[in-house]
Amino acid sequence: MSTDMTSILTAEQDAQLREIIIEVLELEADELTDTSSFVDDHDADSLLAIEILARIEKDLGITIPQDDLVDMGNLDGVRAVVVRNLGGDKDA
C-alpha cells in the first residue's frame, strides 16, 4: 500500500475494506491480496462489485460514484477509490 493511502486510510478503515471484500466475495482471508483481481482471481461479477461499493458506502459513510467501479478491480484499486472519495484527490 502506498504511503499517501496509509496517511489517509486508518488501519481500521483498511481492515474494514478487507473484511467487506472477503465477506462479499466469500473468500478466505489469505485468498485476498492487494493485487488479486476480483473478476479474474475471485470470479466476481458486476452485481458483486456493486455490493462491495454499497457496503463500503454504508460502512464508511462515504459516497462513491458508480463510475469509480471500473477502478475497483482489486484491493489496491478499492483503496485508491475510497481515498479519493474520502476527500483526497477530488479533482483526480
C-alpha positions in Angstrom: 0.0 0.0 0.0 1.5 3.3 -0.9 2.3 6.0 1.7 -0.3 8.5 0.6 -3.0 6.0 1.1 -1.9 4.9 4.5 -1.8 8.5 5.7 -5.5 9.0 4.7 -6.9 5.5 5.4 -6.7 4.4 9.1 -5.7 0.8 9.9 -9.3 0.3 11.0 -10.7 1.6 7.7 -8.2 -0.6 5.8 -9.3 -3.6 7.8 -12.9 -2.8 7.1 -12.3 -2.7 3.4 -10.6 -6.1 3.5 -13.4 -7.6 5.6 -16.1 -6.2 3.3 -14.4 -7.7 0.2 -13.7 -11.0 1.9 -17.4 -11.3 3.0 -18.9 -10.2 -0.3 -16.7 -12.4 -2.4 -16.9 -15.3 0.2 -13.1 -15.7 0.4 -10.7 -16.9 3.0 -8.7 -14.1 4.5 -5.4 -15.4 2.9 -7.0 -15.5 -0.6 -7.3 -11.8 -0.9 -4.1 -9.9 -1.8 -3.6 -6.3 -2.6 -3.5 -7.0 -6.4 -5.6 -10.2 -6.9 -8.3 -9.4 -9.5 -11.8 -9.7 -8.2 -13.0 -10.8 -11.6 -10.1 -13.0 -12.8 -8.9 -14.5 -9.5 -12.1 -14.5 -7.4 -14.9 -14.9 -10.1 -16.7 -11.7 -9.1 -19.4 -10.3 -11.4 -20.9 -6.8 -11.7 -23.5 -7.5 -9.0 -20.8 -8.4 -6.5 -18.9 -5.2 -7.5 -22.0 -3.1 -6.8 -22.5 -4.9 -3.5 -18.9 -4.2 -2.5 -19.4 -0.5 -3.4 -22.7 -0.3 -1.5 -21.2 -1.9 1.6 -18.2 0.4 1.6 -20.5 3.4 1.3 -22.7 2.2 4.2 -19.9 1.0 6.5 -17.5 4.0 5.9 -20.2 6.6 5.4 -19.0 7.9 2.1 -20.5 8.3 -1.4 -18.7 6.7 -4.3 -19.8 7.4 -7.9 -20.7 4.3 -9.8 -18.2 5.4 -12.5 -15.5 4.6 -10.0 -16.5 0.9 -10.1 -14.2 0.4 -13.1 -11.2 1.3 -10.8 -12.2 -1.1 -8.1 -10.8 -4.3 -9.6 -8.6 -5.3 -6.7 -7.9 -4.2 -3.1 -5.4 -1.5 -4.1 -7.9 -0.1 -6.6 -10.6 -0.1 -3.9 -8.2 1.7 -1.5 -7.5 4.4 -4.2 -11.2 5.0 -4.9 -12.0 5.2 -1.2 -9.1 7.6 -0.5 -10.3 9.8 -3.5 -13.8 9.9 -2.1 -12.8 10.5 1.5 -11.7 13.9 0.4 -8.3 13.1 -1.0 -7.9 13.9 -4.7 -11.3 15.3 -5.6 -10.0 16.6 -8.9 -8.5 13.3 -10.0 
